[in-house]
C-alpha cells in the first residue's frame, strides 16, 4: 500500500510538472510591469529613437508657421473628436470574440513597440482604409475598414497596424488630418466634419507635404519593428500598392516593380560615404520611400527593439547615419 501511495504521489507530481498552465506567471509584479510598460528607454531628445530626425524637425517648424495654430486647434477640438464619436457609434470593436485575428495582431504590435494597446475599430467600408485617432475625449484608436481586411494578408495587416501604432506613438494624428485640408488629390481620406473654414496658406501646405514624406519613413520603421520578418518590408509594401491599396493620403501605385527597386537599393546599400549616394530623380517619391525604408534593415536601432531576431554578421549603421542616408534618398522633391 505504501508503494501504491508513493506511485500515486509521483504520478501527481509528474502531471503537475507537465501542466502548461502552471508555467504562466500570475504574479502582480509581472502584471504591473506589462500594464505600465513604457518606451521611455527609447526616447532621445524628446523623440523616439527609431523616428526619422526630419519628421520631428518639420513638426517643430510647422508650429511656427502662420495659420498652423488655428488649424491645429480646429482639428484637435473638432475634427478628430467628431470622427472618433462617429466611429465609436458605427464601428465594431475588435476583441477576443469579434475579429480575434486583428485583435491578436494588434497585441503583438503593441508589445514589440512597448505601447499600451489602442482600441481597434472595424468600419463597414469597401475602400481599403486604415488610420489612427487620438483625442482628450477618447482612447487612442485604430480604424480599419472591412475592405482592407479583405485585401490584406495577415503579414500585410500586421505591418499596417504596426505603422498606425507608430503614428500614435509619434503623435502624428493632428498632422495627418491637417493634410486632408490641402485637396492634394481626390483619393485622400476626408473626415466627415471639417471645422477649419479658411484656406490653408501656401507655406503651410508645402511644409505639410514635405512632412508626410518623412513621417512615412518613421511609421514604416515602426511597421518593420512589428513584422515577424522585417526583411519582408520592401516586397510587402510593393505588393500592397500593386493590389490597389490607396493609403490615408490618397497615394496609389499599381506598378511598383519591386525587382527594380531592389536593384537600385543594392547599388547604394554598401556605400560608406553618404555624399556618394545618388538616386535617379525620375524615380517617384513613393518608390524612393521603399528604398529609404529598406535602409533601416542595416540600422542598429532595429535590433535594439527586436532583440529576438538575428543581427547581420557585418557592422550596422548608427541611427544618425541611417537618417542622413534616408534624407539623401528621398531628395528635395515637392511631391508626396
C-alpha positions as CSV (number, residue, x, y, z in Angstrom):
1,X,0.0,0.0,0.0
2,X,2.9,2.3,0.8
3,X,4.4,1.6,-2.7
4,X,1.0,2.4,-4.3
5,X,0.8,5.6,-2.4
6,X,4.2,6.7,-3.5
7,X,3.4,5.8,-7.1
8,X,0.2,7.9,-6.9
9,X,2.3,10.9,-5.5
10,X,4.9,10.5,-8.2
11,X,2.2,10.4,-10.9
12,X,0.5,13.5,-9.5
13,X,3.9,15.3,-9.3
14,X,4.6,14.4,-12.9
15,X,1.2,15.7,-14.1
16,X,1.8,18.9,-12.1
17,X,5.2,19.5,-13.9
18,X,3.7,18.8,-17.3
19,X,0.7,21.1,-16.8
20,X,1.3,24.1,-19.1
21,X,-1.0,26.4,-17.0
22,X,1.5,26.3,-14.2
23,X,4.1,27.9,-16.4
24,X,2.0,31.1,-16.6
25,X,3.5,33.9,-14.4
26,X,0.5,35.3,-12.5
27,X,2.4,37.5,-10.1
28,X,1.2,41.0,-9.5
29,X,4.7,42.5,-10.3
30,X,4.7,40.9,-13.8
31,X,1.2,42.2,-14.4
32,X,2.2,45.7,-13.3
33,X,5.3,45.7,-15.5
34,X,3.3,44.8,-18.6
35,X,0.4,47.2,-17.9
36,X,2.7,50.1,-17.2
37,X,5.3,49.3,-19.9
38,X,6.8,52.3,-21.5
39,X,9.0,53.2,-24.4
40,X,10.9,55.8,-22.3
41,X,14.2,53.9,-22.7
42,X,13.9,54.5,-26.4
43,X,13.3,58.3,-26.2
44,X,16.3,60.5,-27.3
45,X,15.9,64.3,-27.2
46,X,12.2,64.2,-27.0
47,X,11.8,61.9,-30.0
48,X,11.7,58.1,-30.3
49,X,15.0,56.6,-31.3
50,X,13.6,54.9,-34.4
51,X,11.8,58.1,-35.6
52,X,13.4,59.9,-38.6
53,X,15.0,63.2,-37.4
54,X,13.4,65.2,-40.2
55,X,9.9,64.0,-39.1
56,X,10.4,65.6,-35.7
57,X,12.2,68.7,-37.0
58,X,9.5,69.5,-39.5
59,X,6.7,69.2,-36.9
60,X,8.6,71.7,-34.8
61,X,8.9,74.1,-37.8
62,X,5.2,73.7,-38.5
63,X,4.3,75.2,-35.1
64,X,6.0,78.4,-36.1
65,X,4.2,78.9,-39.4
66,X,1.3,81.5,-39.6
67,X,-2.1,79.7,-39.6
68,X,-0.9,76.5,-38.0
69,X,-2.1,77.3,-34.5
70,X,-5.7,77.9,-35.7
71,X,-5.7,74.8,-38.0
72,X,-4.3,72.6,-35.2
73,X,-6.9,73.8,-32.7
74,X,-9.7,73.2,-35.1
75,X,-8.5,69.7,-35.8
76,X,-7.8,68.7,-32.2
77,X,-11.0,70.2,-30.7
78,X,-13.4,69.5,-33.6
79,X,-12.4,67.2,-36.5
80,X,-10.7,64.3,-34.6
81,X,-13.4,64.3,-31.8
82,X,-16.2,64.2,-34.3
83,X,-14.5,61.4,-36.3
84,X,-13.9,59.4,-33.1
85,X,-17.5,59.8,-31.9
86,X,-18.8,58.7,-35.4
87,X,-16.5,55.7,-35.4
88,X,-17.4,54.6,-31.9
89,X,-21.1,54.8,-32.7
90,X,-20.9,52.9,-36.1
91,X,-17.9,50.6,-35.9
92,X,-17.4,47.1,-34.3
93,X,-14.6,46.9,-31.7
94,X,-12.1,44.1,-32.3
95,X,-11.6,41.7,-29.4
96,X,-11.3,38.1,-28.4
97,X,-14.7,37.2,-29.9
98,X,-15.1,39.7,-32.7
99,X,-12.2,39.9,-35.2
100,X,-9.9,38.0,-32.9
101,X,-7.1,37.8,-35.5
102,X,-7.0,41.6,-35.8
103,X,-7.0,41.8,-32.0
104,X,-4.1,39.4,-31.7
105,X,-2.0,41.2,-34.3
106,X,-2.6,44.5,-32.6
107,X,-1.4,43.0,-29.3
108,X,1.7,41.6,-30.9
109,X,2.5,45.0,-32.5
110,X,2.0,46.9,-29.2
111,X,4.2,44.5,-27.3
112,X,7.0,45.0,-29.8
113,X,6.7,48.8,-29.7
114,X,6.2,48.8,-25.9
115,X,2.9,50.6,-26.3
116,X,-0.4,50.2,-24.4
117,X,-2.9,48.6,-26.8
118,X,-5.1,51.1,-28.7
119,X,-8.8,50.4,-29.3
120,X,-9.3,48.8,-32.7
121,X,-12.5,49.7,-34.6
122,X,-13.7,47.8,-37.7
123,X,-15.6,50.1,-40.1
124,X,-18.0,48.8,-42.7
125,X,-16.4,50.3,-45.8
126,X,-15.4,48.8,-49.1
127,X,-12.4,51.2,-49.5
128,X,-9.2,49.7,-48.1
129,X,-8.5,52.2,-45.3
130,X,-6.6,52.3,-42.1
131,X,-6.0,55.3,-39.9
132,X,-5.4,56.2,-36.3
133,X,-7.2,58.7,-33.9
134,X,-6.4,60.1,-30.5
135,X,-8.1,62.8,-28.5
136,X,-8.7,64.0,-25.0
137,X,-12.3,62.7,-25.3
138,X,-11.5,59.0,-26.2
139,X,-8.7,56.4,-26.0
140,X,-6.1,56.1,-28.8
141,X,-7.8,54.1,-31.6
142,X,-7.1,52.5,-34.9
143,X,-9.9,52.3,-37.5
144,X,-9.7,49.5,-40.1
145,X,-12.2,49.1,-43.0
146,X,-13.7,45.8,-43.9
147,X,-12.3,46.5,-47.4
148,X,-8.8,46.5,-46.1
149,X,-9.3,43.2,-44.2
150,X,-10.4,41.6,-47.5
151,X,-7.4,43.0,-49.4
152,X,-4.6,42.2,-46.9
153,X,-2.8,39.0,-45.9
154,X,-2.1,38.6,-42.2
155,X,1.5,39.8,-42.6
156,X,0.4,42.9,-44.6
157,X,-2.2,43.7,-41.9
158,X,0.5,43.3,-39.2
159,X,2.7,45.8,-41.0
160,X,-0.1,48.4,-41.5
161,X,-1.3,48.1,-37.9
162,X,2.3,48.5,-36.7
163,X,2.5,51.6,-38.8
164,X,-0.6,53.1,-37.2
165,X,0.8,52.2,-33.7
166,X,3.8,54.2,-34.8
167,X,1.7,57.2,-35.8
168,X,0.0,57.1,-32.4
169,X,3.4,56.7,-30.7
170,X,4.8,59.7,-32.5
171,X,1.8,62.0,-32.2
172,X,1.0,62.2,-36.0
173,X,-2.8,62.2,-35.8
174,X,-3.4,66.0,-36.0
175,X,-0.8,66.4,-38.7
176,X,-2.3,63.7,-40.8
177,X,-5.7,65.3,-40.5
178,X,-4.2,68.7,-41.4
179,X,-3.2,67.1,-44.7
180,X,-6.8,66.4,-45.6
181,X,-7.4,70.2,-45.9
182,X,-4.9,70.5,-48.8
183,X,-7.0,68.9,-51.6
184,X,-3.8,67.3,-52.7
185,X,-5.6,64.5,-54.5
186,X,-9.1,63.1,-54.8
187,X,-8.3,59.8,-53.1
188,X,-7.1,61.4,-49.8
189,X,-9.3,60.5,-46.9
190,X,-11.9,63.1,-46.0
191,X,-13.2,63.2,-42.4
192,X,-17.0,63.8,-42.1
193,X,-16.5,67.0,-40.2
194,X,-14.0,69.7,-41.1
195,X,-14.3,72.7,-38.8
196,X,-11.5,74.9,-40.2
197,X,-13.1,77.2,-42.8
198,X,-10.1,79.2,-44.0
199,X,-7.8,78.4,-46.9
200,X,-4.5,76.8,-45.9
201,X,-1.6,79.0,-46.8
202,X,1.0,78.0,-49.4
203,X,3.9,77.8,-47.0
204,X,1.9,75.7,-44.6
205,X,0.8,73.4,-47.4
206,X,4.3,72.9,-48.7
207,X,5.6,72.1,-45.3
208,X,2.9,69.5,-44.6
209,X,3.5,67.9,-48.0
210,X,7.2,67.7,-47.2
211,X,6.5,66.4,-43.6
212,X,4.3,63.5,-44.9
213,X,7.2,62.0,-46.9
214,X,9.4,61.8,-43.7
215,X,6.6,60.8,-41.4
216,X,6.1,57.8,-43.7
217,X,9.6,56.6,-43.0
218,X,9.1,56.9,-39.3
219,X,5.9,54.8,-39.4
220,X,7.4,52.3,-41.9
221,X,10.2,51.7,-39.3
222,X,7.5,51.1,-36.7
223,X,5.8,48.6,-39.0
224,X,9.1,46.9,-39.6
225,X,9.8,46.6,-35.9
226,X,6.4,44.9,-35.6
227,X,6.9,42.4,-38.5
228,X,7.9,38.8,-37.7
229,X,10.4,39.2,-40.6
230,X,11.4,42.8,-41.0
231,X,13.3,41.9,-44.2
232,X,9.9,41.3,-45.9
233,X,9.1,45.0,-45.8
234,X,10.0,46.1,-49.3
235,X,8.3,43.3,-51.2
236,X,5.3,43.5,-48.8
237,X,4.7,47.2,-49.3
238,X,5.1,47.0,-53.1
239,X,2.6,44.1,-53.2
240,X,0.1,46.1,-51.2
241,X,0.1,49.0,-53.6
242,X,0.0,46.6,-56.6
243,X,-3.2,45.1,-55.2
244,X,-4.8,48.6,-55.4
245,X,-4.2,49.8,-51.9
246,X,-4.6,53.6,-51.5
247,X,-3.2,55.0,-48.3
248,X,-4.7,57.7,-46.0
249,X,-3.0,60.4,-48.1
250,X,-4.6,59.1,-51.3
251,X,-1.4,57.7,-52.9
252,X,-1.6,54.6,-55.0
253,X,0.8,53.0,-57.5
254,X,-0.1,49.6,-59.1
255,X,3.3,49.4,-60.9
256,X,5.8,49.4,-58.0
257,X,8.1,46.9,-59.6
258,X,9.9,45.6,-56.5
259,X,12.7,44.0,-58.6
260,X,13.7,47.4,-60.0
261,X,13.5,49.0,-56.5
262,X,15.7,46.2,-55.1
263,X,18.3,46.7,-57.9
264,X,18.5,50.4,-57.0
265,X,18.8,49.6,-53.3
266,X,21.6,47.1,-53.8
267,X,23.7,49.7,-55.6
268,X,23.7,52.1,-52.6
269,X,23.4,49.5,-49.7
270,X,27.1,49.3,-49.0
271,X,28.1,52.9,-49.8
272,X,30.1,54.2,-46.9
273,X,30.1,57.9,-47.9
274,X,26.6,59.4,-47.9
275,X,27.6,62.1,-50.3
276,X,28.1,59.4,-53.0
277,X,24.5,58.3,-52.7
278,X,22.7,59.2,-55.9
279,X,19.2,58.2,-56.8
280,X,17.7,58.9,-60.2
281,X,15.3,61.8,-60.0
282,X,12.9,60.1,-62.3
283,X,12.1,57.5,-59.6
284,X,8.9,58.7,-57.9
285,X,8.8,59.5,-54.2
286,X,6.6,56.5,-53.4
287,X,9.3,54.2,-54.7
288,X,12.1,56.1,-53.0
289,X,10.2,55.7,-49.8
290,X,10.6,51.9,-50.1
291,X,14.3,52.2,-50.9
292,X,14.8,54.5,-47.8
293,X,12.8,52.2,-45.7
294,X,14.8,49.2,-46.6
295,X,17.9,51.0,-45.5
296,X,16.7,50.7,-41.9
297,X,17.4,46.9,-42.1
298,X,21.1,47.8,-41.6
299,X,20.5,50.2,-38.7
300,X,21.4,49.2,-35.2
301,X,18.2,50.7,-33.8
302,X,16.0,48.0,-35.4
303,X,17.9,45.3,-33.5
304,X,17.7,47.2,-30.2
305,X,13.9,46.9,-30.5
306,X,13.9,43.4,-31.8
307,X,16.4,41.5,-29.6
308,X,14.7,38.3,-30.7
309,X,16.0,38.4,-34.4
310,X,19.5,37.6,-35.5
311,X,21.8,40.5,-36.3
312,X,23.7,40.5,-39.6
313,X,27.3,39.5,-39.3
314,X,28.6,42.9,-40.5
315,X,28.8,46.3,-38.9
316,X,25.5,48.1,-38.6
317,X,24.9,51.8,-39.2
318,X,24.1,54.2,-36.4
319,X,20.7,55.8,-36.2
320,X,22.2,59.2,-37.2
321,X,23.9,57.8,-40.3
322,X,20.7,55.9,-41.3
323,X,18.7,59.2,-41.1
324,X,21.3,61.1,-43.2
325,X,21.1,58.4,-45.9
326,X,17.3,58.4,-45.8
327,X,17.2,62.2,-46.3
328,X,19.5,61.9,-49.3
329,X,17.5,59.0,-50.8
330,X,14.2,61.0,-50.5
331,X,15.8,64.1,-52.0
332,X,14.1,67.5,-52.1
333,X,11.1,67.0,-54.4
334,X,7.8,68.6,-53.5
335,X,5.7,65.5,-54.3
336,X,4.4,63.2,-51.5
